Amino acid sequence: MSITTEVRPEPSVPPRSARGRVPGLSADRSVRSLLLVAALLPTAALVFLTYQMVKTAWPAVIFNGVSFFTTKTFTIGNLYATGTEVHHGYTAAKGASYGILPLVFGTLVSSFIAVTLAVPVSVGGAILLAERIPVRLQGVLGTFLELLAGIPSVVFGLWGVYTFGPVLSRTVFKWIAALHIPWFGGPAGAGQGLLTASLVLAVMIVPIIAATTRELVRSVPSISKEGAVALGLTSSETVRIVTIPFIRTGVVAASILGLARALGETIAVLIISGNFLNAFPHSIFDPFSTMASTIAAFLDSALTDSTGMAVHSLAEVGLVLLVITLVANLAGRMLTRRFSGAGLPVGRGV
């Protein structure tokens, strides 16, 4: 009786290089390291930017103190007069006064009005573009939407001050002012002011919100919409009950992106706002100013200040704007998590 033994092949061992390393493992580690560096770069850039802003603004923080947030006047003083203003060991030009309160008001109010007007238009337009417009036209209209996002802000500013604002002031603004509603009364002006700037900002951020919302609408599972239609829901009810709850988290995130763009917009607002400093607007038609536009308006003169306090104060304005933008983004993340509950039985939504 012969006994046969089965010889099993030895498990294959990956070949090693002359140095004892598995080929390809070093490349994987290199790719992983590059990805780690790429992931850390935005954080490093933000930390470096914040450090530089704090470093540049610190003399102004000591010089201005708490009055920086309570004073209505922002002026770099008389750069040609003799004598200086001295506070806490730091000097500034004679007559200099740095107050940011009206600038914060103008920045927040104009951005809030712009986002309030832009979000319904963007969401409605995105839903219409993704689900109601024929497929042949979707690509064309989507291209125009993307081109609108690429128009330089200075073009929006010139359009607003020379065309859009004057037309509105002669028609719509006069009708609104005739109603004598508080905050909506007073003379309509020539087209420069808070309402015109807010409307132009809304036009500028509509492409950002609409393009993002359009992709979110496309991501809604078709089986959910078909099931809603099978249960007897109309098209509008399907959008209200199925589509919007599914994409609500993404809409909040897209709105925060639009808000960040509105908060930091500079040239367009500088051209349209009227650059009205040191006072609050008494109506929605009055001129005003924002933090970003003030930095652009004063930077050239501030560089000639021999004391350097004007530049430090503008850096403090920029630091406050940076903090407001970061707080808005953090609040947006909190809202996103708050509203990211189960929007549909099929999942948590986007």
C-alpha positions as CSV (number, residue, x, y, z in Angstrom):
1,M,0.0,0.0,0.0
2,S,1.6,3.2,-1.1
3,I,1.1,6.4,0.8
4,T,1.1,9.6,-1.1
5,T,1.7,12.9,0.6
6,E,0.3,16.1,-0.8
7,V,2.9,18.8,-1.2
8,R,1.3,22.2,-0.7
9,P,3.0,25.1,-2.4
10,E,4.7,27.6,-0.1
11,P,2.8,30.8,0.2
12,S,4.1,33.4,-2.1
13,V,6.2,36.1,-0.4
14,P,6.4,39.5,-2.0
15,P,9.8,40.0,-3.4
16,R,12.0,42.4,-1.5
17,S,14.5,44.9,-2.8
18,A,18.2,44.8,-2.1
19,R,17.6,46.9,1.1
20,G,14.9,44.5,2.4
21,R,11.8,46.7,1.5
22,V,8.7,45.6,-0.3
23,P,8.4,47.2,-3.7
24,G,5.6,49.8,-3.7
25,L,5.5,50.2,0.0
26,S,7.8,53.2,-0.1
27,A,5.6,54.8,-2.8
28,D,2.5,54.3,-0.7
29,R,4.2,56.0,2.2
30,S,5.2,58.9,0.0
31,V,1.7,59.4,-1.3
32,R,0.3,59.2,2.2
33,S,2.8,61.8,3.3
34,L,1.9,64.1,0.4
35,L,-1.8,63.8,1.2
36,L,-1.1,64.6,4.8
37,V,0.8,67.7,3.9
38,A,-2.0,68.7,1.5
39,A,-4.6,68.2,4.2
40,L,-2.6,70.3,6.8
41,L,-1.8,73.2,4.4
42,P,-5.2,75.0,4.8
43,T,-4.9,74.8,8.5
44,A,-1.3,76.0,8.5
45,A,-2.3,78.9,6.1
46,L,-5.1,79.9,8.4
47,V,-2.9,79.8,11.5
48,F,-0.2,81.8,9.8
49,L,-2.7,84.4,8.5
50,T,-4.2,84.8,11.9
51,Y,-0.8,85.1,13.5
52,Q,0.3,87.8,11.1
53,M,-3.0,89.7,11.5
54,V,-2.7,89.6,15.3
55,K,1.0,90.7,15.2
56,T,0.2,93.6,12.9
57,A,-2.9,94.7,14.7
58,W,-1.6,94.3,18.3
59,P,-0.3,98.0,18.7
60,A,-3.8,99.2,17.6
61,V,-5.5,96.8,20.0
62,I,-3.5,98.4,22.9
63,F,-3.9,101.9,21.5
64,N,-7.7,101.7,20.9
65,G,-8.8,99.5,23.6
66,V,-12.5,98.8,24.0
67,S,-13.4,102.1,22.4
68,F,-12.6,100.6,19.1
69,F,-15.9,98.7,19.2
70,T,-18.0,101.6,20.7
71,T,-16.7,104.6,18.8
72,K,-18.6,105.8,15.7
73,T,-15.7,107.7,14.1
74,F,-13.0,106.2,12.0
75,T,-10.4,108.7,10.8
76,I,-6.7,108.5,10.4
77,G,-6.2,112.1,11.5
78,N,-4.3,114.9,10.1
79,L,-1.1,113.5,8.7
80,Y,0.4,116.9,8.0
81,A,-0.2,118.5,11.4
82,T,2.4,118.6,14.2
83,G,1.8,116.7,17.3
84,T,0.5,113.2,18.0
85,E,-2.1,111.3,20.0
86,V,-0.6,109.1,22.7
87,H,-2.3,106.2,24.4
88,H,-0.7,103.4,26.4
89,G,2.7,104.2,25.0
90,Y,1.7,104.2,21.3
91,T,1.3,107.2,19.1
92,A,-1.0,108.2,16.3
93,A,-1.5,111.2,14.0
94,K,-3.1,114.3,15.5
95,G,-6.9,113.9,15.5
96,A,-6.9,110.2,14.8
97,S,-9.9,108.3,16.0
98,Y,-10.5,104.6,15.2
99,G,-14.0,103.3,15.7
100,I,-15.6,100.3,14.0
101,L,-19.2,100.3,15.2
102,P,-20.9,101.7,12.0
103,L,-18.6,99.5,9.9
104,V,-19.7,96.3,11.7
105,F,-23.3,97.4,11.3
106,G,-23.0,98.0,7.6
107,T,-21.1,94.8,7.0
108,L,-23.6,92.6,8.9
109,V,-26.8,94.2,7.7
110,S,-25.8,94.3,4.0
111,S,-24.7,90.7,4.1
112,F,-27.8,89.6,5.9
113,I,-30.1,91.3,3.4
114,A,-28.1,89.8,0.5
115,V,-28.3,86.3,1.8
116,T,-32.0,86.6,2.7
117,L,-32.7,87.7,-0.9
118,A,-30.3,85.2,-2.6
119,V,-31.2,81.9,-0.9
120,P,-34.9,81.6,-2.1
121,V,-33.9,82.7,-5.6
122,S,-31.0,80.3,-5.7
123,V,-32.8,77.3,-4.3
124,G,-35.9,77.9,-6.5
125,G,-33.7,78.4,-9.6
126,A,-31.6,75.3,-8.9
127,I,-34.7,73.1,-8.5
128,L,-36.2,74.5,-11.6
129,L,-33.0,74.1,-13.5
130,A,-32.4,70.5,-12.4
131,E,-35.9,69.1,-12.6
132,R,-38.2,71.3,-14.7
133,I,-36.1,72.6,-17.5
134,P,-35.5,70.3,-20.6
135,V,-32.2,68.5,-20.6
136,R,-31.1,70.4,-23.7
137,L,-31.4,73.7,-22.0
138,Q,-30.0,72.7,-18.7
139,G,-26.4,72.7,-20.0
140,V,-26.8,76.1,-21.6
141,L,-28.4,77.7,-18.6
142,G,-25.9,76.0,-16.3
143,T,-23.0,77.5,-18.3
144,F,-24.5,81.0,-18.0
145,L,-24.8,80.4,-14.3
146,E,-21.2,79.5,-14.0
147,L,-20.1,82.4,-16.1
148,L,-22.0,84.8,-13.8
149,A,-19.9,83.5,-10.9
150,G,-16.7,84.4,-12.8
151,I,-17.5,88.1,-13.5
152,P,-15.1,90.3,-11.6
153,S,-16.5,92.2,-8.7
154,V,-15.5,95.6,-10.1
155,V,-17.8,94.9,-13.1
156,F,-20.7,94.3,-10.7
157,G,-19.8,97.6,-8.9
158,L,-19.7,99.7,-12.1
159,W,-23.0,98.1,-13.3
160,G,-24.6,98.8,-9.9
161,V,-23.5,102.4,-9.7
162,Y,-24.1,103.4,-13.3
163,T,-27.1,101.3,-14.4
164,F,-28.8,99.1,-11.8
165,G,-28.9,101.6,-9.0
166,P,-30.1,104.7,-11.0
167,V,-32.9,102.6,-12.6
168,L,-34.1,101.3,-9.3
169,S,-33.9,104.8,-7.6
170,R,-36.2,106.2,-10.3
171,T,-38.8,103.4,-10.1
172,V,-38.9,100.8,-7.4
173,F,-37.1,102.9,-4.6
174,K,-39.5,105.8,-5.1
175,W,-42.5,103.5,-4.8
176,I,-41.1,102.0,-1.6
177,A,-40.2,105.4,-0.1
178,A,-43.8,106.6,-0.8
179,L,-45.2,104.0,1.6
180,H,-43.5,105.8,4.5
181,I,-42.6,102.6,6.3
182,P,-40.1,102.9,9.1
183,W,-36.5,102.2,7.8
184,F,-37.9,102.2,4.2
185,G,-38.7,105.9,4.1
186,G,-36.7,108.9,3.2
187,P,-35.3,110.0,-0.2
188,A,-34.5,107.2,-2.6
189,G,-31.2,108.9,-3.6
190,A,-29.3,108.4,-6.8
191,G,-28.9,104.7,-6.5
192,Q,-26.0,104.4,-4.1
193,G,-26.8,103.0,-0.7
194,L,-27.5,100.1,1.5
195,L,-30.3,98.5,-0.5
196,T,-28.5,98.8,-3.9
197,A,-25.4,97.3,-2.5
198,S,-27.3,94.5,-0.9
199,L,-29.1,93.7,-4.1
200,V,-25.8,93.6,-6.0
201,L,-24.3,91.4,-3.4
202,A,-27.3,89.1,-3.7
203,V,-26.7,88.9,-7.5
204,M,-23.1,88.1,-6.9
205,I,-23.7,85.2,-4.4
206,V,-26.7,83.7,-6.3
207,P,-24.4,81.6,-8.6
208,I,-22.4,80.2,-5.6
209,I,-25.5,79.1,-3.8
210,A,-27.4,78.0,-6.9
211,A,-24.6,75.9,-8.4
212,T,-24.1,74.1,-5.2
213,T,-27.8,73.5,-4.7
214,R,-28.2,72.3,-8.3
215,E,-25.7,69.5,-7.6
216,L,-27.5,68.7,-4.3
217,V,-30.9,68.4,-6.1
218,R,-29.3,66.0,-8.6
219,S,-28.1,63.8,-5.8
220,V,-31.7,63.2,-4.4
221,P,-32.5,59.5,-5.0
222,S,-34.9,59.1,-7.8
223,I,-36.6,56.2,-6.0
224,S,-37.7,58.6,-3.2
225,K,-39.3,61.0,-5.7
226,E,-40.9,58.3,-7.7
227,G,-42.3,56.8,-4.5
228,A,-43.8,60.2,-3.5
229,V,-45.4,60.5,-6.9
230,A,-46.8,57.0,-6.6
231,L,-48.4,57.9,-3.3
232,G,-50.3,60.7,-5.0
233,L,-48.1,63.8,-4.3
234,T,-47.9,66.5,-6.9
235,S,-44.7,67.9,-8.2
236,S,-44.7,70.8,-5.9
237,E,-45.5,68.6,-2.9
238,T,-42.7,66.2,-3.9
239,V,-40.2,69.1,-3.9
240,R,-41.5,70.4,-0.5
241,I,-41.7,67.0,1.2
242,V,-38.9,65.0,-0.4
243,T,-36.4,67.2,-2.2
244,I,-36.0,70.1,0.2
245,P,-35.7,68.0,3.4
246,F,-33.1,65.9,1.7
247,I,-30.9,68.8,0.6
248,R,-31.5,71.2,3.5
249,T,-28.1,70.6,5.2
250,G,-26.3,71.3,1.9
251,V,-28.4,74.4,1.4
252,V,-27.3,75.7,4.8
253,A,-23.7,75.0,3.9
254,A,-24.1,76.8,0.5
255,S,-25.7,79.8,2.2
256,I,-22.7,80.0,4.5
257,L,-20.4,80.1,1.5
258,G,-22.5,82.9,0.0
259,L,-22.4,84.8,3.4
260,A,-18.7,84.5,3.5
261,R,-18.5,86.0,0.0
262,A,-20.8,88.9,1.0
263,L,-18.9,89.6,4.2
264,G,-15.6,90.0,2.4
265,E,-16.7,91.8,-0.7
266,T,-14.7,94.9,-1.2
267,I,-14.6,96.7,-4.5
268,A,-18.2,96.4,-5.5
269,V,-19.4,97.6,-2.1
270,L,-16.9,100.4,-2.1
271,I,-18.2,101.7,-5.5
272,I,-22.0,101.3,-4.7
273,S,-22.2,102.0,-0.9
274,G,-21.3,105.7,-1.1
275,N,-18.5,105.1,1.4
276,F,-20.4,107.0,4.2
277,L,-18.3,106.9,7.3
278,N,-18.8,107.7,11.0
279,A,-22.6,107.4,11.0
280,F,-25.3,104.8,10.8
281,P,-27.7,104.8,7.8
282,H,-31.2,106.0,8.9
283,S,-33.0,104.2,6.1
284,I,-32.3,101.4,3.7
285,F,-31.6,103.9,0.9
286,D,-28.8,105.8,2.8
287,P,-25.1,105.4,2.0
288,F,-23.0,103.3,4.4
289,S,-19.7,101.6,4.6
290,T,-18.3,98.2,5.5
291,M,-15.1,96.9,7.1
292,A,-13.7,95.6,3.8
293,S,-14.5,98.7,1.8
294,T,-13.0,100.9,4.5
295,I,-9.7,99.1,4.4
296,A,-9.6,99.6,0.6
297,A,-10.5,103.2,0.9
298,F,-8.0,104.2,3.6
299,L,-5.1,101.9,2.9
300,D,-3.3,104.3,0.5
301,S,-3.4,107.2,3.0
302,A,-2.6,104.9,5.9
303,L,0.7,103.9,4.4
304,T,1.8,107.6,4.6
305,D,1.2,107.8,8.3
306,S,4.6,108.1,9.9
307,T,3.4,106.7,13.3
308,G,2.1,103.5,11.6
309,M,-1.0,103.4,13.8
310,A,-3.3,103.9,10.8
311,V,-2.0,100.7,9.2
312,H,-2.2,98.9,12.6
313,S,-5.8,100.0,13.0
314,L,-6.8,98.8,9.5
315,A,-5.2,95.5,10.4
316,E,-7.4,95.4,13.5
317,V,-10.4,96.0,11.3
318,G,-9.3,93.1,9.1
319,L,-8.8,91.0,12.2
320,V,-12.3,91.7,13.4
321,L,-13.6,90.8,9.9
322,L,-11.7,87.6,10.0
323,V,-13.2,86.7,13.4
324,I,-16.7,87.5,12.2
325,T,-16.2,85.3,9.1
326,L,-14.8,82.4,11.2
327,V,-17.7,82.7,13.6
328,A,-20.2,82.6,10.8
329,N,-18.6,79.5,9.3
330,L,-18.6,77.8,12.7
331,A,-22.2,78.7,13.3
332,G,-23.0,77.3,9.8
333,R,-21.3,74.0,10.8
334,M,-23.4,73.9,14.0
335,L,-26.6,74.6,12.0
336,T,-25.6,71.9,9.5
337,R,-25.2,69.3,12.3
338,R,-28.4,70.5,13.9
339,F,-30.4,70.1,10.7
340,S,-28.7,67.0,9.4
341,G,-31.2,64.7,11.0
342,A,-33.0,62.0,9.0
343,G,-34.7,64.0,6.3
344,L,-35.9,61.0,4.5
345,P,-36.3,57.3,5.2
346,V,-33.5,56.6,2.7
347,G,-30.8,58.4,4.7
348,R,-29.6,61.5,6.4
349,G,-29.6,63.7,3.3
350,V,-26.7,65.8,2.0
